[in-house]
Amino acid sequence: MKLRTLFLTLLLLPGLAVAGQQKPTLGKQEPSLQGPRSASITDARKLAGVRALYVERIDNSLSERLVEGLAKSGRFRVVAERREADAVLRGTCAEYRRLKTVRTEVYLNDKGGTSIWQDNVRRPYNPPALEKVVTETAEIILAHLVESFVEAGSR
């Protein structure tokens, strides 16, 4: 009878860990000012090898802001021709006026089109102005790309 009571107690106490088992966690994540990390590395080896990038046109002038930031970072060489690039940066930057949100999805693919890295960013706007939100989004994406590049190099 005591064994049955103990067993039922263990089942009814959700916070109690069973011997040899640990509670699941989300891993080692540090807090960020931009919220949870939204970038993910698909192929770390290929990402670490990227030196030259071709940036496709992205809505709301996001591509121009990304090119400026990439050129300033010094980590990547931005090329004018797709054939000269190790990888292609493409994506969308859509504004949803009713939701007052800008949603951005950016992908980094190798020459063959295989995914290397991706990032998703959502930002509120109106206020602030769409132009300012797109600039902030570009800065966030660039920061995520550099973090991912460093992480891929350490693997």
N, CA and C of each residue as an Amber inpcrd file, in Angstrom:
protein
   465
   0.8230000  -1.1960000   0.0000000   0.0000000   0.0000000   0.0000000
   0.8670000   1.2600000   0.0000000   1.9460000   1.2650000   0.7690000
   2.8160000   2.4300000   0.8290000   3.5080000   2.6570000  -0.5110000
   3.8640000   1.5940000  -1.1980000   4.5190000   1.7160000  -2.4960000
   3.5720000   2.3490000  -3.5220000   2.3140000   1.9450000  -3.4840000
   1.3140000   2.5040000  -4.3900000   1.1240000   3.9940000  -4.1110000
   1.0670000   4.4000000  -2.8560000   0.9090000   5.8060000  -2.4760000
   2.1080000   6.6270000  -2.9480000   3.3090000   6.0880000  -2.7920000
   4.5240000   6.7690000  -3.2350000   4.5060000   6.9440000  -4.7440000
   4.1110000   5.9030000  -5.4690000   4.0380000   5.9620000  -6.9170000
   3.0400000   7.0290000  -7.3750000   1.8700000   7.0780000  -6.7700000
   0.8580000   8.0730000  -7.1260000   1.3380000   9.4860000  -6.8100000
   2.0440000   9.6310000  -5.7000000   2.5850000  10.9310000  -5.3240000
   3.5730000  11.4180000  -6.3820000   4.4320000  10.5230000  -6.8630000
   5.4060000  10.8890000  -7.8940000   4.7140000  11.2940000  -9.1930000
   3.6460000  10.6240000  -9.5290000   2.9170000  10.9560000 -10.7520000
   2.2050000  12.2970000 -10.6510000   1.7350000  12.6330000  -9.4770000
   0.9470000  13.8460000  -9.3050000   1.7840000  15.0920000  -9.0480000
   3.0560000  14.9380000  -8.7730000   3.9390000  16.0870000  -8.5360000
   4.7270000  16.3820000  -9.8080000   4.2880000  17.3210000 -10.6290000
   4.9490000  17.5720000 -11.9110000   6.3560000  18.1330000 -11.7760000
   6.6620000  18.8160000 -10.6970000   7.9770000  19.4170000 -10.5460000
   9.0280000  18.4540000 -10.0410000   8.6310000  17.2560000  -9.6780000
   9.5480000  16.2910000  -9.0980000  10.2110000  15.4780000 -10.1940000
  11.5320000  15.4590000 -10.2400000  12.2600000  14.7080000 -11.2610000
  12.4210000  13.2660000 -10.8240000  12.2970000  12.3650000 -11.7720000
  12.5050000  10.9510000 -11.5070000  14.0060000  10.7070000 -11.4620000
  14.4540000   9.7830000 -10.6240000  15.8790000   9.5120000 -10.4620000
  16.5190000   9.2220000 -11.8160000  17.6410000   9.8980000 -12.1100000
  18.3710000   9.6900000 -13.3470000  17.8670000  10.5360000 -14.5110000
  16.7830000  11.2450000 -14.3370000  16.2530000  12.0840000 -15.4120000
  16.3200000  13.5440000 -14.9960000  16.5450000  14.4010000 -15.9870000
  16.5660000  15.8370000 -15.7370000  15.4150000  16.4880000 -16.4780000
  15.0060000  17.6220000 -15.9780000  13.9510000  18.3750000 -16.6440000
  14.4720000  18.8730000 -17.9880000  13.6240000  18.8810000 -19.0140000
  14.0640000  19.4080000 -20.3090000  14.2820000  20.9140000 -20.2290000
  15.2690000  21.3880000 -20.9690000  15.5540000  22.8240000 -21.0300000
  15.6720000  23.2420000 -22.4870000  15.7710000  24.5150000 -22.7140000
  15.9590000  25.0390000 -24.0570000  17.4350000  25.1990000 -24.3990000
  18.3060000  24.6850000 -23.5740000  19.7320000  24.7870000 -23.8290000
  20.3080000  26.0370000 -23.1920000  21.5830000  26.2730000 -23.4890000
  22.2610000  27.4390000 -22.9330000  21.9480000  28.6500000 -23.8000000
  21.0200000  29.4510000 -23.3590000  20.6750000  30.6640000 -24.0960000
  20.7900000  31.8520000 -23.1620000  21.4890000  32.8550000 -23.6510000
  21.6420000  34.0690000 -22.8750000  20.5910000  35.0800000 -23.3190000
  20.1630000  35.9450000 -22.4190000  19.1660000  36.9470000 -22.8070000
  19.7100000  37.8760000 -23.8790000  18.8150000  38.3750000 -24.7190000
  19.1910000  39.2660000 -25.8000000  18.2500000  40.4600000 -25.8180000
  18.7550000  41.5950000 -26.2380000  17.9150000  42.7820000 -26.3350000
  16.9010000  42.6510000 -27.4630000  17.2000000  41.8130000 -28.4700000
  16.2900000  41.6290000 -29.5930000  15.3090000  40.4820000 -29.3560000
  15.3050000  39.8940000 -28.1880000  14.4190000  38.7620000 -27.9140000
  15.1210000  37.4610000 -28.2260000  14.3750000  36.3750000 -28.3580000
  14.9990000  35.0880000 -28.6250000  15.7060000  35.0950000 -29.9780000
  16.7410000  34.3150000 -30.0690000  17.5120000  34.2670000 -31.3050000
  16.6650000  33.6640000 -32.4150000  16.6000000  34.3490000 -33.5390000
  15.7570000  33.9030000 -34.6350000  16.5600000  33.3520000 -35.8060000
  17.8720000  33.4890000 -35.7670000  18.7160000  32.9930000 -36.8530000
  19.0760000  31.5370000 -36.6070000  19.2110000  30.7890000 -37.6810000
  19.6280000  29.3990000 -37.5370000  20.6230000  29.0380000 -38.6350000
  21.6080000  28.2490000 -38.2470000  22.6390000  27.7920000 -39.1680000
  22.2140000  26.4280000 -39.6930000  22.1250000  26.3150000 -41.0040000
  21.7600000  25.0460000 -41.6180000  22.9980000  24.2070000 -41.9050000
  24.0740000  24.8550000 -42.3750000  25.3160000  24.1600000 -42.6920000
  26.4860000  25.0110000 -42.2000000  27.0060000  24.6770000 -41.0260000
  28.0620000  25.4820000 -40.3950000  29.3460000  25.4780000 -41.2090000
  29.6940000  24.3530000 -41.8110000  30.9330000  24.2570000 -42.5820000
  30.8960000  25.2050000 -43.7830000  29.7870000  25.2090000 -44.4980000
  29.6640000  26.1000000 -45.6580000  29.6090000  27.5600000 -45.2300000
  28.9220000  27.8450000 -44.1230000  28.8400000  29.2220000 -43.6450000
  30.2230000  29.7550000 -43.2870000  31.0360000  28.9360000 -42.6430000
  32.3870000  29.3600000 -42.2590000  33.2490000  29.6500000 -43.4870000
  32.9330000  29.0370000 -44.6190000  33.7150000  29.2250000 -45.8320000
  33.2650000  30.3730000 -46.7220000  32.1960000  31.0450000 -46.3570000
  31.6780000  32.1400000 -47.1900000  32.5660000  33.3800000 -47.0430000
  33.0270000  33.8780000 -48.1800000  33.8430000  35.0940000 -48.1880000
  33.2120000  36.1780000 -49.0580000  32.5900000  35.7540000 -50.1810000
  31.9930000  36.7080000 -51.1180000  30.4860000  36.4730000 -51.1890000
  29.7190000  37.5650000 -51.0690000  28.2550000  37.4860000 -51.0660000
  27.6570000  38.2900000 -52.2140000  26.6180000  37.7280000 -52.7950000
  25.7930000  38.4650000 -53.7380000  24.4520000  38.6750000 -53.0490000
  23.9660000  39.9170000 -53.0230000  22.7060000  40.2390000 -52.3490000
  21.6500000  40.5280000 -53.4040000  20.5930000  39.6990000 -53.4250000
  19.4760000  39.9380000 -54.3400000  18.6480000  41.1100000 -53.8330000
  17.8310000  41.6640000 -54.7060000  16.9560000  42.7670000 -54.3240000
  15.9070000  42.2720000 -53.3330000  15.7580000  43.0010000 -52.2250000
  14.7710000  42.6800000 -51.1970000  13.8740000  43.9040000 -51.0030000
  12.5930000  43.6650000 -50.7750000  11.5840000  44.7230000 -50.6410000
  11.9720000  45.7880000 -49.6220000  11.3530000  46.9650000 -49.7780000
  11.4880000  48.1010000 -48.8520000  12.9350000  48.5460000 -48.6520000
  13.7610000  48.3710000 -49.6970000  15.1700000  48.8010000 -49.6950000
  16.0050000  48.1010000 -48.6300000  15.5620000  46.9640000 -48.1440000
  16.3490000  46.2290000 -47.1530000  17.6700000  45.7660000 -47.7510000
  17.6620000  45.3560000 -49.0140000  18.8970000  44.8700000 -49.6390000
  19.9770000  45.9570000 -49.6550000  19.5940000  47.2010000 -49.9200000
  20.5790000  48.2850000 -49.9320000  21.1960000  48.4800000 -48.5450000
  20.3730000  48.4060000 -47.5180000  20.8820000  48.5720000 -46.1530000
  21.7760000  47.4000000 -45.7500000  21.4210000  46.2020000 -46.1940000
  22.2530000  45.0310000 -45.8990000  23.6010000  45.1280000 -46.6130000
  23.5940000  45.5840000 -47.8630000  24.8490000  45.7440000 -48.6170000
  25.7550000  46.7380000 -47.9080000  25.1890000  47.8720000 -47.4730000
  25.9790000  48.8790000 -46.7460000  26.5870000  48.2860000 -45.4840000
  25.7770000  47.5700000 -44.7100000  26.2590000  46.9760000 -43.4650000
  27.3000000  45.8980000 -43.7010000  27.0900000  45.0630000 -44.7160000
  28.0650000  44.0100000 -45.0310000  29.3960000  44.6110000 -45.4660000
  29.3370000  45.6710000 -46.2560000  30.5610000  46.3320000 -46.7040000
  31.3260000  46.9290000 -45.5290000  30.6020000  47.5040000 -44.5670000
  31.2440000  48.0960000 -43.3930000  31.8170000  47.0420000 -42.4490000
  31.2000000  45.8720000 -42.3980000  31.6360000  44.8380000 -41.4460000
  33.0280000  44.3140000 -41.7740000  33.3780000  44.2650000 -43.0630000
  34.7010000  43.7850000 -43.4420000  34.8320000  42.2710000 -43.4410000
  33.8350000  41.5550000 -42.9740000  33.8820000  40.0870000 -42.9310000
  33.6280000  39.4580000 -44.2860000  32.7860000  40.1080000 -45.0690000
  32.3820000  39.5740000 -46.3580000  32.6820000  40.5920000 -47.4500000
  32.9370000  40.0780000 -48.6390000  33.1000000  40.9330000 -49.8100000
  31.7870000  40.8580000 -50.5800000  31.1680000  41.9920000 -50.8100000
  29.9140000  42.0500000 -51.5570000  30.2680000  42.1960000 -53.0220000
  29.7530000  41.2680000 -53.8530000  30.0760000  41.2670000 -55.2770000
  28.8490000  41.6650000 -56.0900000  29.1070000  42.1860000 -57.2950000
  28.0300000  42.6590000 -58.1620000  27.4710000  41.5520000 -59.0550000
  28.2240000  40.4820000 -59.2520000  27.7940000  39.3780000 -60.1110000
  27.5870000  38.1190000 -59.2840000  26.4890000  37.4290000 -59.5420000
  26.1620000  36.2080000 -58.8150000  27.2470000  35.1450000 -58.9880000
  27.8390000  35.0380000 -60.1620000  28.8350000  33.9890000 -60.4310000
  30.1310000  34.1790000 -59.6410000  30.3900000  35.3960000 -59.1620000
  31.5960000  35.6790000 -58.3790000  31.4160000  35.3520000 -56.8900000
  30.1930000  35.0600000 -56.4750000  29.8720000  34.9030000 -55.0500000
  30.0020000  33.4570000 -54.5900000  30.3320000  33.3000000 -53.3000000
  30.3100000  31.9930000 -52.6450000  28.8870000  31.6510000 -52.2050000
  28.0910000  32.6910000 -51.9190000  26.7210000  32.4950000 -51.4340000
  25.8460000  33.6660000 -51.8700000  24.5290000  33.4220000 -51.8690000
  23.5500000  34.4290000 -52.2760000  22.6320000  34.7210000 -51.1000000
  22.4670000  36.0050000 -50.7730000  21.5650000  36.4410000 -49.7110000
  20.2780000  36.9280000 -50.3700000  19.1500000  36.3030000 -50.0100000
  17.8490000  36.6650000 -50.5940000  16.8010000  36.6580000 -49.5130000
  15.6510000  37.2230000 -49.8190000  14.5800000  37.1990000 -48.8290000
  13.4580000  38.1550000 -49.1360000  12.6490000  38.4190000 -48.1100000
  11.5180000  39.3410000 -48.2210000  11.4860000  40.2510000 -47.0040000
  10.9080000  41.4160000 -47.2110000  10.7040000  42.3710000 -46.1210000
   9.3260000  42.9750000 -46.3460000   8.3160000  42.3450000 -45.7730000
   6.9280000  42.7270000 -46.0310000   6.3730000  43.5610000 -44.8930000
   5.6510000  44.5970000 -45.2570000   4.9780000  45.4240000 -44.2610000
   3.5040000  45.0380000 -44.2230000   3.0030000  44.8340000 -43.0420000
   1.5890000  44.5160000 -42.8420000   0.9660000  45.7050000 -42.1180000
   0.3540000  46.5820000 -42.8900000  -0.1630000  47.8380000 -42.3400000
  -1.2400000  47.6220000 -41.2920000  -2.1360000  46.6830000 -41.5380000
  -3.2040000  46.4460000 -40.5590000  -2.6450000  45.9370000 -39.2380000
  -1.6170000  45.1200000 -39.3130000  -1.0070000  44.5660000 -38.1010000
   0.0780000  45.4720000 -37.5260000   0.4320000  46.5160000 -38.3060000
   1.5030000  47.4470000 -37.9110000   2.7880000  46.6860000 -37.6010000
   3.1400000  45.7830000 -38.5130000   4.3050000  44.9210000 -38.3390000
   5.0810000  44.8240000 -39.6450000   6.4010000  44.7360000 -39.5250000
   7.2630000  44.4240000 -40.6540000   7.8330000  43.0350000 -40.3880000
   7.6250000  42.1290000 -41.3250000   8.1300000  40.7640000 -41.1740000
   9.1890000  40.5270000 -42.2400000  10.3520000  40.1080000 -41.7880000
  11.4800000  39.9020000 -42.6850000  11.9720000  38.4730000 -42.5720000
  12.1860000  37.8490000 -43.7130000  12.7770000  36.5200000 -43.7880000
  13.9500000  36.6120000 -44.7530000  15.1310000  36.2240000 -44.2910000
  16.3340000  36.3110000 -45.1060000  17.0040000  34.9410000 -45.1150000
  17.4740000  34.5440000 -46.3060000  18.1080000  33.2450000 -46.4840000
  19.4610000  33.4150000 -47.1460000  20.4240000  32.6200000 -46.7120000
  21.7390000  32.5850000 -47.3410000  21.8920000  31.1970000 -47.9480000
  22.0400000  31.1440000 -49.2620000  22.1590000  29.8770000 -49.9780000
  23.4990000  29.8030000 -50.6840000  24.0150000  28.5820000 -50.8650000
  25.2380000  28.4230000 -51.6420000  24.9090000  28.5490000 -53.1260000
  25.9050000  28.3990000 -53.9980000  25.6990000  28.5750000 -55.4380000
  24.6620000  27.6040000 -55.9950000  24.5760000  26.4230000 -55.4190000
  23.6300000  25.4220000 -55.8810000  22.2200000  25.6250000 -55.3600000
  22.0210000  26.5810000 -54.4620000  20.7010000  26.8590000 -53.9080000
  20.4250000  26.1740000 -52.5850000  21.3920000  25.4510000 -52.0460000
  21.2290000  24.7740000 -50.7690000  21.3180000  25.7860000 -49.6270000
  20.4230000  25.6660000 -48.6710000  20.3780000  26.6040000 -47.5480000
  21.6040000  26.4660000 -46.6480000  22.1650000  27.6150000 -46.2670000
  23.3090000  27.6580000 -45.3530000  22.8910000  28.2930000 -44.0270000
  22.0690000  29.3500000 -44.1170000  21.7100000  30.1460000 -42.9370000
  20.3870000  30.8420000 -43.2230000  19.6150000  31.1010000 -42.1660000
  18.3640000  31.8460000 -42.3390000  18.0360000  32.6250000 -41.0840000
  17.2310000  33.6730000 -41.2600000  16.8480000  34.5210000 -40.1420000
  15.4430000  35.0650000 -40.3890000  14.6780000  35.1820000 -39.3190000
  13.3300000  35.7640000 -39.3580000  13.2520000  36.8510000 -38.3020000
  12.8130000  38.0350000 -38.7030000  12.7160000  39.1630000 -37.7790000
  11.3530000  39.8230000 -37.9590000  10.6900000  40.0760000 -36.8530000
   9.4270000  40.8330000 -36.8560000   9.6260000  42.0780000 -36.0180000
   9.2100000  43.2070000 -36.5660000   9.3600000  44.4820000 -35.8570000
   8.0700000  45.2830000 -35.9890000   7.6450000  45.9510000 -34.9060000
   6.4750000  46.8320000 -34.9950000   6.8500000  48.1430000 -35.6890000
   5.8850000  48.7430000 -36.3680000   6.1130000  50.0650000 -36.9500000
   4.8180000  50.8610000 -36.9580000   4.9800000  52.1460000 -37.1910000
   3.8900000  53.1180000 -37.2750000   3.3010000  53.4270000 -35.9150000
   3.9890000  54.0280000 -34.9940000   5.3800000  54.4390000 -35.0420000
   6.3080000  53.2880000 -34.6960000   7.5720000  53.3460000 -34.9940000
   8.2950000  54.3500000 -35.7750000   8.0000000  54.2020000 -37.2670000
   8.5980000  55.0700000 -38.0490000   8.3740000  55.0750000 -39.4930000
   8.9540000  53.8070000 -40.1240000   8.3820000  53.4040000 -41.2490000
   8.8040000  52.1830000 -41.9430000  10.2900000  52.2110000 -42.2700000
  10.7890000  53.3370000 -42.7180000  12.1990000  53.4630000 -43.0830000
  13.1150000  53.1610000 -41.8920000  12.7650000  53.6580000 -40.7350000
  13.5630000  53.4220000 -39.5290000  13.5020000  51.9490000 -39.1190000
  12.3330000  51.3410000 -39.2380000  12.1780000  49.9310000 -38.8690000
  13.0020000  49.0430000 -39.7910000  13.0230000  49.3520000 -41.0790000
  13.8080000  48.5630000 -42.0290000  15.2980000  48.6900000 -41.7140000
  15.7390000  49.8770000 -41.3530000  17.1380000  50.0690000 -40.9630000
  17.4770000  49.2570000 -39.7150000  16.6040000  49.2850000 -38.6990000
  16.8130000  48.4880000 -37.4870000  16.8290000  46.9980000 -37.8030000
  15.9370000  46.5720000 -38.6910000  15.8800000  45.1690000 -39.0940000
  17.1820000  44.7490000 -39.7540000  17.7200000  45.5810000 -40.6300000
  18.9910000  45.2770000 -41.2920000  20.1050000  45.1290000 -40.2630000
  20.1270000  46.0090000 -39.2660000  21.1550000  45.9210000 -38.2190000
  21.0290000  44.6260000 -37.4250000  19.8100000  44.2200000 -37.1230000
  19.5790000  42.9790000 -36.3760000  20.0240000  41.7770000 -37.1980000
  19.6540000  41.7600000 -38.4700000  20.0280000  40.6450000 -39.3430000
  21.5450000  40.5520000 -39.4740000  22.2020000  41.6780000 -39.6450000
  23.6600000  41.6800000 -39.7500000  24.3090000  41.1850000 -38.4670000
  23.7740000  41.5940000 -37.3290000  24.3130000  41.1110000 -36.0510000
  24.1320000  39.6030000 -35.9220000  22.9650000  39.0980000 -36.3160000
  22.7190000  37.6550000 -36.2690000  23.6470000  36.9030000 -37.2140000
  23.8970000  37.4700000 -38.4030000  24.7830000  36.8230000 -39.3680000
  26.2100000  36.7470000 -38.8440000  26.6900000  37.8340000 -38.2640000
  28.0530000  37.8390000 -37.7130000  28.1600000  36.8550000 -36.5440000
  27.1550000  36.8300000 -35.6460000  27.1470000  35.8620000 -34.5380000
  27.1840000  34.4360000 -35.0650000  26.3850000  34.1650000 -36.0750000
  26.3260000  32.8290000 -36.6550000  27.6310000  32.4660000 -37.3380000
  28.2490000  33.4360000 -37.9940000  29.5370000  33.2130000 -38.6550000
  30.6070000  32.8420000 -37.6290000  30.6360000  33.5630000 -36.5170000
  31.6050000  33.2650000 -35.4510000  31.3230000  31.8860000 -34.8590000
  30.0440000  31.5810000 -34.6240000  29.6580000  30.2770000 -34.0930000
  30.0440000  29.1520000 -35.0440000  29.8400000  29.3530000 -36.3450000
  30.1840000  28.3280000 -37.3380000  31.6900000  28.1110000 -37.3840000
  32.4610000  29.1800000 -37.2130000  33.9210000  29.0580000 -37.2240000
  34.4680000  28.3140000 -36.0190000  33.7140000  28.3420000 -34.9130000
  34.2010000  27.6790000 -33.6940000  33.7950000  26.2180000 -33.6230000
  32.9350000  25.7750000 -34.5210000  32.4930000  24.3650000 -34.4960000
  33.5300000  23.4280000 -35.0390000
